[in-house]
Amino acid sequence: MLARSIMVATRLGIFEALRERPCASAEVARACQLDERATEKLLNALTGSGYLEVSNDIFSLAGKARQWLLKGTKNSFRDKVLFQFLEWDWWGQCEDYIRSGKPITIHENMSSADWALYQRGMRSCKDAAAHELAKRLSVPTNPRTLLDIGGSHGTYSAALCREHPRLTSTILELPPAIEHAAPILAAHGLGERLQHRPGDALTDELGENAYDIVFIASLVHHFSAEQNQALITRAGRALRPGGTLAILEALRSEASHTTQFGGLLDLYFSMTSQSGTWSAADMAEWQRRAGLKIMRTIRLRNAPNVAVISARKPA
Ligand SMILES: C[S@@+](CC[C@H](N)C(=O)[O-])C[C@H]1O[C@@H](n2cnc3c(N)ncnc32)[C@H](O)[C@@H]1O
């Protein structure tokens, strides 16, 4: 009830209607072209849930709605909430998945509108983690070239480029993603330093000794162990000696003490992409087999249960 109420209010523009000043419910209904009585019910539900406040029948935004749900604010989660309409439909297929074991394979089956929601949703709320990554990731001195595989909106690339002034990033992405991620990439304001390269991480040749950093965020949960080993081996070949290969991922927890977040994400990724989350040891093993030297794992403070497993190519 709560999730859908927040999603609906976000999509209908209720929070935006209250952005500048408190309003009566009839005024909100008029501004958003909605039914008056039904809008009042929704506003009451949101007030009871702590997303709005009310005084003398005048509604205003509560702190958490202002912080997370408005368009274009720092740390806005709005695009992720809109993406959840798509995720909601995917979860509706969970029962079929459990019966048949057949995943939805989202990347093969999304419409153009779905791709737009997906790319914008992935971008939201990434700034803090990207900034932290850029500060904490150990890379060669004065790096120049970055390959960001499955990098979509480019927020991690942009943070790394800001941290390292001579760095430029090539963001390898599927063509339907690029169609919608291109304007998001341009909005980082780094011009030619961030460029999309259309391609497929599973099959593309990545080159040899070409990059100071290869970065892969939230991608390996879509692929099987064999596909990931092949990808990491090609990525290792593409690194210059001394270069860093970093994998940023939500971690699979041990079965004996699975967390709610870890367990649900593992189910979600297996349902949507046939794979699932991986442990830090799995990812380090792919890097070791690719001939890389494992470095210290970084646990991101701004993204709980997410770690960066990094390794260096021997000089
Ligand atoms: C979960 S999103 C992560 C996006 C971004 N790296 C992040 O961490 O926010 C996965 C991205 O990988 C891309 N992707 C999936 N399969 C791919 C493939 N075979 N080759 C290249 N990119 C792929 C998707 O289009 C999507 O943008």
The ligand as an ORCA input file, in Angstrom:
! r2SCAN-3c Opt
* xyz 0 1
  C      22.212     -2.317    -13.549
  S      22.744     -1.237    -14.823
  C      24.189     -0.483    -14.112
  C      24.522      0.818    -14.750
  C      25.737      1.521    -14.137
  N      26.965      0.781    -14.362
  C      25.526      1.711    -12.654
  O      26.212      1.054    -11.859
  O      24.671      2.513    -12.250
  C      23.466     -2.397    -15.952
  C      23.880     -1.717    -17.243
  O      24.580     -2.678    -18.022
  C      24.164     -2.584    -19.353
  N      24.369     -3.893    -20.000
  C      23.670     -5.034    -19.803
  N      24.135     -6.009    -20.587
  C      25.167     -5.478    -21.284
  C      26.058     -5.978    -22.269
  N      25.967     -7.250    -22.686
  N      26.999     -5.156    -22.781
  C      27.089     -3.858    -22.380
  N      26.275     -3.319    -21.440
  C      25.325     -4.120    -20.904
  C      22.691     -2.196    -19.262
  O      22.247     -1.596    -20.454
  C      22.684     -1.254    -18.068
  O      22.837      0.087    -18.430
*
